[in-house]
Amino acid sequence: MDERKHTCIVFCDISKAFDRVWHTGLLFKLRQNGVDGNLHGWFGNYLSNRSQKVFVGSSFSENKVISAGVPQGSVLGPLLFCYMLMILLTILSVQPDFLPMIPLLQFRHQT
């Protein structure tokens, strides 16, 4: 700072990022990158028709359809998230080799 140079810091909160992966965009990017046919259909089935409900006390909420996000606690969830993260980094022209692996390492450590 004594040399009067600018410093810029960007913080990204990705705590809810797994819940924000857009299914249609993910499937589009998979097809665009060569995943098609039965495998593409399998990914589509894996992501579609998901719902959730909340249990509080002795009562359940109504089912809510989930149209975004990757399943957490699964093996494919972090992989699909990393895939979308790599696409984002490519779009931003920032491609460090280690960054897409960070969520995988954290997921592996937690299990």
Sequence and secondary structure as in RCSB ss.txt:
>XXXX:A:sequence
MDERKHTCIVFCDISKAFDRVWHTGLLFKLRQNGVDGNLHGWFGNYLSNRSQKVFVGSSFSENKVISAGVPQGSV
LGPLLFCYMLMILLTILSVQPDFLPMIPLLQFRHQT
>XXXX:A:secstr
 TT           TTGGGG BHHHHHHHHHHTT  HHHHHHHHHHHSSEEE  EETTEE   EEE B   TTSS
HHHHHHHHHHHHHHHHTT   SSGGGHHHHHHHHH 
